Structures are given as structure tokens and as C-alpha cells.
Amino acid sequence: MENENNNIVPINEELDVSTYEIEDIKNLIYTIRGKQVMLDSDVAMLYHYSTKNVNKAMKRNIDRFPEDFCFQLTESEVENLRFQNGTSSLETENYGGRRYLPYVYTEQGIAMLAGILRNEIAIQVSINIMRAFIEMRKFIANNANIFNLSTRVENKFLEYDRKFDIVFDELQNKKETEFKQKIFFNGQIYDAYSLIIDIIKRAKSKILIIDNYVDDSILKMLSKKNKDVKVVILTSQNCNLNKLDISKFNKQYPSLKISYTNKFHDRFIVIDNNELYHSGASLKDLGKKCFAISKIEDIEYIEKMSKFA
């Protein structure tokens, strides 16, 4: 009849009967969900019961074990615990082969277990467990400033890592899109077109295009520009770009202005008054013959060309 009592479970005779010092027990205490806890398998080991019987006793007396006394871990918590601490008891219990996720017991939960799991060593083990929890609390309290500083330092490093990633990505993108000079051979129409589009997309506020022979193909390129970027085209009176084309373009991609001049022979693109590009071919003839596109970095020339916008 005694074995039917909810407060009595059979001891695991196969376990070695040994006591554990406070320092040994402290190594079995983990912090999960902001609480100091012990794994069900470690509690069972200390009390010399099987894990199954410990949890069975808890479930028979479930009203005595609210969530702040005992709770079941999630899969991610188990993996995180194993990863951070290399917790051996998870391996010895063959987690993954277990039919359930492990439970953990707080200090109050273990105190409650002490009245349920009765054997000849329960009293001394319970005393040592309580002392271990108390010493862990004192240790955390005495080193709270260090833990807080460590957390702040860790967060600061994470912030630096994020900023480094942003800078690195920007440098990578800049390295891919910027160039000093490129030569395109006959037939490289798409490559030349793509480069001009990349240059146009760099503009944040203004684009100046100087080309005596533009046609409506330039409008297709400029449709890729960023929103609200203003465009000025300096071209000759003989260009193949009519007022109707410009009007329709401005209704969807404002704003584009055309000015006429006969002062230029070569083709230029000025971006935001601080980047200057020279093209050896008209933008309407990209890739039809061998030509080069070069970036001019002389500030004096950039300033002079920007005045025409």
C-alpha cells in the first residue's frame, strides 16, 4: 500500500549511492527564462532516482508544481543549453531518443520535490542543493555590475558588427559600380547600356547629359533614374528628340529639360555636380563601335561642367 502513496517513489538501485558537495551541485544550475534551474536528469541523479520516476512524482502532484516551480524546455532551449554548456546529462539521457523534452526545476520546485522523493540521503542532498542555490544567488548579486558590463560590452560589439557589415556592403557595392575607365568593343551593346544605367542610378538630385545626337533611346535610360532627380540635356538643334516625347516623359518621370548648344563635340554626363563621365560615343550608339567611357576626377573640370546644368 505504501507504494501507492503519491509521495513515495522507488529509489533507483542501479545508481551509485554517493553524495555531492555544494560546488558540484552549483555546476548543475543553469539560467533559463531568467530563472535558476536544474535539469530533471540532474535532480534525479542527486536524489538517486530515475528521471522517469522524478517526473512521474511531479505529475502525480501537479498542483504543487506551478510554472515558477517546474516547466518543460522547448527544443530550441535544449539545443541552446547543449551548445552553450556542453551539458553532459542531455547526452547521457540520450535526448533526441527521449519521448519528451526535459523538465527543469527551480529552487522552489526542488524544495517541493524534497517532500515527495524520500530516501536515506534525501535530507542531506536537499540541504546541499538549497545551499548551492543560495550561493549562486549571492555570486550573481555580488557580480551584477560585472555581468551588466559584460552584457553592455557584448551589445556594443554586436552594434559594431552591424555597422561594419553596413560599411563593408557599401564598400563592396562601391567597388563593383565605380570605375576609372572601360572600353567597349563592337557588339557590347548591353554591357555599355548597363553601365550608363548604373551611372544614371547614382544620381540623387541632378543629371546633366551633354550629347549632340540624342534620340528617344535616352528617355528609356532616364526612366531608370531615382525619383525626383532632375535631368538637363544639352544637345544640338538637329537631335531626334521632339517636344511630344519630352512632354510624355515628364508626366511620368519628372523632370526633364532640353537646352540647345553647339559648344560641345564630345559627350559628357555630370551626376549631382560632383561626378563627371566622358563618353567616346553618343549614348544612342552604345556598343555599335569600339569606344570608351572614362571617369574624370579633376575637381576643376567637374565644377566647370556643372555650370552648364
N, C-alpha and C positions, 0 to 999 in steps of 0.2 A: 504494500500500500504506500510505503514511503516514496517509491519511485514515481508515483502518480502525482505527487505534490509539485505544483508549478515552480517551487523554489528549490527543487533538488534535481540536478542532472548528473549523470555518471561521469566520473573522472576518466581521463584517457590514460590508461595504464601503460600504454606503449611509449609515452613521453618520458624522458629522463627527468627525475624529480630533482630540481635544482632551484636555488633562489637567485634573484637578480638584484644587483646593487642599484642604487639611485642613478649613478652615472650611466649604467647600461640602459636603464629604462628611459632616461632623457633622450637617448639616441633613437627611441621608438616614437617620439612625439613629433607630429608634423602640424603645420598650419594650413588649414584648408577652409575656404569660405570665411576667413577671418577668425576661425576658431582653432584652438589647440586640440588635437585629436590623436587617437591611436587606432590602428587598423584592427579589425576583428581578429585576424590571424595572430597578431602580436598579443592582443589581450588573451586569446585562447592559450598561447604559448606560456604567458606569465602565470595564468591560473591552472595550467596543466589540464586543459580540456581541449577537445577538438573544436575547430572553428564552427563546424556544423551545430554542435551542441550549445555553444555560446549563443549563436544567433537564434537557435530554436528557443532557448530560455528567454531571450529578449522578446521574441514574437509571442510567446505564451503570456508574457506580462507587458504587452504592448502599451497599455495605458500608463505604464511607469516610464516610458521612453519617448517623450516628445522630441521634436526635431532638434532642439538645442541640447538633447542628451545623446541622440544617435541619428545618423542619416546615412543613406546609401550613396556611394560615389557614382558619378557618371563615367562613361568610357573615357572622355577627354581628361577628366580629373585623374583617373588611374594612370593613363599614359603620361600625363604631365608629372605625376608623382614618381613614376618609374624613371622618367627621363632626368628629372632634377636630382633625385636622390639615389637612383640605382637600387630601389627598395627590394631587398632580397626576399622578403616574405611574400611579395607578389609572385615571385618565381617559384618559391617552394610550394605555394598553394596552387601553382600551375594555372594562374589567371589566363584566360583565353580558353582553357578547358573547363573552367568553373561554369556552373549552370547559372550563376548570378553574379552581379557586380558586388564587390566587397562593401561591407558596412564600416563605419568609423564611429568611435565612442568618444565623447567629450569627457572632461573630468567628472562632471555630474553623472554622466551615463555609466562611467566605470564605478563610481561610488554606489550607484544603484545596483550594478551587477554584483558588487561585493556581498550584498544581502541575498543574492539568488544563487551564486556559484559557491557552494560550501565544500571545502575540503580542509585537510590539516594545515595547508600552507596559505590559505586564502587570507588570513588576518595579516600576516607579515607582508605578503605581496601587496595587499591593498594599502597598507601604511606606506610602503616604498613608492607605490605609484602616486599616491597623493603628494608625497614629499617631492617627487620628481616634477609633478605639475607645478607645485608652488615655486620650486627653484627656477623652472623655465619662465614663469611669470616674472619673477624677480629679475632674471637675466634680461628679459625683453624690456622691462621697465627701466632698468639701470642703463641700458644701451639704446634707449629710444632715440636719443639725439643722433647717435651713430647710424641707426637704421634709417632715420629720416634723411640724414645727409647722404647716405648711400643711395636712397631712392631718388633724391634730387639730382645727384650726380649721374645716375643711370638715365633719368629722364632727359638730362641735359645732353648726354651722349646720343640718345635717340633723336633729339632735336637736331643736333649737329649732323647726324647721319642723314636725316631727311633733307636738310639744307644742302649737304654735299651731293646727294642724289640729284637734287634740282639743278645745282650748278653743273654737275657732270653731264646731265642730259642736255642742258643748254649749250655746253661746250661741244658736245658731240654733234648736236644739230647744227651749230655754227660751223663746225669743221666740215660737215657734209655739204652745206649750202654755199659757203663762201669760197671764192676762188680768186686767183690773180689773173689768169688768162686761160682761155680754152679755144682750141681750133676745131672747127667742124668741117668735115670733108663732104664732098658731093653725095647726097643721099641721106645725110644725117638730119633729116627734117624734124623728126620727133624729138631727138635729143636737143637740138637747138631751140625748138619751141618750148620744151620743158624747162630749159634754163631761163629763158625770158620770163616764163610764168613764175618761176621761183623768185626772180628779181622783182617782179611786179608785186608779189605777195609780201615782200619785205616792207613795203611802204605802210606807214601808219597814218600819214596825213596828206602827202602830196607826191605826185609823179609828174615829171616833165619828160616828154619824149620829143626828140628832135630828129625828124626824118622827112626828107623831101618827097618820098614816094609811098606814103602810107595808103592803104585801102581798107575795106571793111574787115579784113582779117585782123587788124589791130584791135577792133572792137571785141572780137571773140577772146582775145588775150586779156583785155582790160576787164572783161566780165568776171575774171578770177580775182580781181583786186579785193582788198578788205573794204568793208562797209564804210561809207563816209569819206573815203580817200578821194581827194580832188585830183583831176587829171588835166594837164595842159599839153596840147600837141602843137609843136611848131613845125610847119610844113610849107610846101610851095603851093602856089595857086593852081598848079596842074595835078594836084593829088586826086586820087579816085575815092574821095570820101565826101558824100553830099550832106546837105543840111537835114534831110529826112532821116538818114541813118543816125546822125548825131542826136536828133530830137527823140527818136525811139529809144536810143541807148540811155539817154538821160532820164527817161521816165522810169527805168528800172534800176539803173546803176548810176545815180547822180554822184559827182557832176563832172562833165567833160566840156572843155572849151578848146576851140581851134583858133590859132593865130597863124598868120602867113608871113613868111620871111624868105629872103634869098641870100642870107648871110652865111649859111652853112653848107658845106659839101658833105661832111661825114655825118654819121648817125650817133646820137647820144641818148642816154637815159639817166635822169637825176632822181634819186629817191630821198625824199624828206630833207632835201637841201644838204645832205651830208654823205651821200654815196653817189659816185659818178662812174658810169659804164660807157665804154666806146664799142660800137659795133661796126665791123668792116662791111656789112651788107645791110640793105634795107630790111626792116622787120617783115615785110611781105615776101621776101625772097629767102627766108631762113632755110639753110640746108640745100639750096639749089646749086650752089657753087661753094668751093672752099673759101672759108672766111674765118675771122677770129673775133671773139668778144673779150675785152680786157677791162679790168677794174683799175681806175685811175685814183690814186690815193693822195695826190698832191692837193693840199687844202686850198691853195691859191686858185687852182683850176676849178675846184668844186664850188668855191664862192663865186667865181666869175660866171660859171654856167648856171648857177642857181638864180642869178639876177634876171634871167630870161623868162622865168616862170611867171 
